[in-house]
Amino acid sequence: MIDVCLLGSGGMMPLPGRWLSALVVRHNGKMILIDCGEGTQIPLKMLGWGFKAIETICFTHYHADHIAGLPGLLLSIGNSGKKEPLTLIGPPGLQEVVKGIMTIAPEVPFELHFEELPAGESQSLCAGDMELRSLPVDHSIPCLAYTMELKRKGKFDVQKAKKLSIPVEHWGLLQKGETVELPDRTLTPDMVLGEMRKGLKISYCTDTRPVEALAGFIRKSDLLVCEGMYGEDEKYLKAVEKKHMLFSEAAKLAVQSEAGEMWLTHYSPSLSEPEKYLDVARSIFPNTILGEDLLKKTLHF
């Protein structure tokens, strides 16, 4: 299973009752954070999942509302007792940006590892048990969308294991994907596992126009967390100019990508009552949820 929490749903600046957009994902006690706007450590503290288990922080881009909270967060992680390295992932310029903002927090008790991703092509990385992928999207500066996918192994075939005379005491290891060395032969998981089954997929895209490649990249997401900067379609020209999305555009993207559920996020500060426009999205994609601070969900196979 995967636990997901939207730490904040705002864009541009934090507001009373609305923190800046950030998402945290937890699996097997380890956490991945996407974006880290000003004050992100506060909803993280409210969430109660702790700080020490954060292993990876991904950035969509380097506008302040997505990264300015990093110094404070890293200090909070340091105060939690973390000593293991922490990986930072983002578009080109990551090390330069982090070096600049960390002037106010020059020392943390763990190493920072940097993964700068190319601006013009999709990338695939591993983050623990998760497959983490990125896709360049269309914003005013280099920006990435992300997917996180937990693969699911094939079903264990008892009859095949018996036919191959595999001792029962080795079944569990093979089912976990491990190889077993016996005196007379090597046992591999593919000998007893069926085809890979559908896993769990979470997608996160914000600060972008709905580019053509995006629907394929996030296809079949169990949960799509997508920006809805503006609720009303009358803001279309502004959305194009500022390179953001409308509620209706996010909903169309959810339909095109065959998402299971969509959370809207990254609202404009002027969008004080996003609930007024929820029907705009739901008329296109019924399983739309208005993102709000500390909205949580557990995904199961």
N, C-alpha and C positions, 0 to 999 in steps of 0.2 A: 504494500500500500504506500501511497504518497500523501503527505499532509501539505496543504497549500494555504498561504495566508497573504492577502493583499494588505500590506502595511499602511498604505495611503493611496488616495484616489485623486489627488490634486495635481494640476500642472501649473507651472510658472512660479508660484509662491505658496507657501503654507498658509492656511487660513484657520480660524477657530473652528474646530471640528472636522478639519480636512487636512491631513498630512500629504506630503508630496508622494507621487507614485513610486512604489517599491514593492517587490514581490519576494517572498521567501518560500522555499520549497524544502521539505524535510523527508529524508528516507533513510531508514536504518540508523537513526540518530545523528545523521550528518546533514548539513544545511548548505543550500546554494541561495545566494541573494542576487536579485537582478535590480540594479539601480539603487542609488543611495543619496537621495536628496537631503536637504537641510533638515536635521532633527530626526533622521530615520531611527537612531538608537532609542528614541522615546517609545514609538509604537512597538519596537522589538522588545523593549523591557516590559511593556504592558502585556504583550503576547505571552510571555512566560516560558518561552522555549530556550532561553539562555543565549549566550553569545559565543561560548567556547567552541561549539560544534560547527560554526561557520567555516567552511573550507574553501569556498569559492565565491567571489563577487564579480558579477558580470555587469558591464555598462553598455547601455544602448548607444549613448553618445555623451559628449562632454559639455552640454549646457548645464548651468549651475543647479537647476532643479533636479538633476539626475546624478550629481556627483559631489555637491558641496558638503554633504553630510559625512563624507569619508573620514576626515581626520578624527572627528568625535567618535565615530563608530569604531575605528581601529583602536582608539584609546580604551573604549569600553570593552572591546574584545581582549585587549591586553590585560585589563583589570580583572577579567574573568579567569586568568591563569593560563591562557593558551600559550604554548611554546612551539607548537608545530607550525610549519610554513603555511601561508595563506596565499592562494592564487587569485590574481586580478586579471580579468579578461576584458578586452574592449577593442574598438577600432584603432587605427594608427594614431600615434601621439600619446598613448596611454602613459608611458613612463614619464614623459615630459610634464603632462598634466598632474600626475600624482606627485611628482617631485615638487612642483610649485605649491600645491595646496597642503602638502605635508610639512611645509616650513613651520607651521604653527603646532605641529605634533611630530617633531623630528625623530623620536625614539619610541619604537614598539618592541616588545620582547619576543618577536618572531620574525622570520624571514618573509619577505614579499616576493612572490614569483610572478612574472609578467608574461602574459600571452597576448601579443598585439596581432589582431586578425586583419588580413588584407581588406582593403576598402571595396574591392570590385568582384569578390567571389565568395561563394558559400564555403563554410568550413565545418569540419566535424571534429569534436574533441571528446575525451572521456572525463567525467567528473564523478569519481567513485563508481557506483553501479550504473550511473546515468550516461546516456549518450547525449551530449550537448552539441547542438548545431546552430550556426549563425547564418544570416542572410543580409547582405547590404540592402537598405531600403532608401526611400527618397525623402530626405529632410534637408534643411539649410546647411548642415554640416554632416560629415560622415556619420552614419547611424546604422545600427544592426537590429534585426529582429532575432529572437532566439526560440528554439524548441528544446525541450528536455524530454527524453524518452527512456522509459524503463522497459527493457526487453523482457519477454517471458519465454522461457525455454519450452520445448515440446513436452508432451505428456509422456511419463514413463510407461514403457510397454512391458508389462510383467511377463507376458507370454514369450516375447522375444528374449528377455533375460533368462527365462527358464530354458528355452531352446538352446541358448548359447552356454548353458551350464555355468552361469555367473553366480557365485556364492551370494546369498542374501545379505551378508554383512557388508558387501560393497555397493549395494543398490543405492543407499542414501547418498554416497559420495558421487556416484555417477549422475544421480538426479540433480545434484547441485552443480553439475558441469565440470567435475574434477576427473582427472585421469588416474587410473589405478594400475600400479605395476605389480604383476604377479610373477612368480619364478619362471613360468612357461609362456606368458603372453602379457600384452598390454591391453587394458580395457579402457575404451574411450566413450564419452557420453553419446556420441552419434550412433553407437551400437544398440542403444536401448531407448533413445528419445525420439519422439515423433517430430513432425514439422513444428517450427516456431509458432507459438500462439500469439494472438494480439496482446500487446503490452499496454502501457499507459503513456499518454503523450500530453504534454502541457506546452502551450505556445504563448509567447509574450511579444506583442508588437505595439510600439507607441512612437509618436513623433514621426509620422510618415504619411504620405499619400498611399492609397491602395494600389501599389504597383502590381504588374501582371504576374510576376514570379511568386508573389506572397501567398496566393491561394494554394498553389501546389506545395509550397514549403511547409505550411501549417496544416496540410490536409489530414483529415481524420483525427484532429485533436480532441481528446476527451474534454479538455478545458482550454478555451481560447481567452486570454486576457488581452483586450484590445482597446486602444484609445478611442474615446468619443469626445473630442475636444469641444465640439459644438452640438447642441441638440437639434436646433432648427435647420431645415434645409436652406433657408434664406441666407445662411452663413457660408454657402458653398464657395463663393468667390474669395472670401477671407480664408477659408480652409485651404484653397488652392494656393493663395499667396503665401500663407504661413507654413504650408506643407504639413497639414494636420488632416484629421478625418472627422466627418460628421457621424452622428449616431447611425443614420441610414446607410452610410458607406461601410461602417463596421459590420452592420447586420448583413449586408450583401456579401461581404467577405466571409462571414460565418457560413452563409448558405453555400457559396461557391466551394468552400473548403470542406464542407460536410462536417462541421464541428459538432460536438455533442452538446456543449454549453458554452455561452460567452458571458464574460464579465466585462462591462464597460468601465473605463478608468481614465485618468489624466484629463479631468474636466477643466475647462477654462475658469478662471476666477469669476468671470461674469456669469457663469452658469450656476447660479445660486440654488436653483431647484431642478436638478436633472430629472426628477421623477415626473415633471410635466411633459417630458419628451420620451418617456420610456415606451409608450405605445408606438411611436415612430419606428423604433427598432423592432419591437415585438410584432408589428404588422408584417415585417419581412422575415425575421428570425424569432420565432416565439420563445425559445429558451434563452432569452437575454435576461441577465441579472444586472442591476445597477451596482457597480462596485462601491464599496464604502470602507472606511478604515477598519481594519481587523476582521474583514470578511474571511471566513475560513471554510475549508472543505477537505474531506479525506477521500481520496480516490482509491478504489479497490479493483483488482483484476475481475 
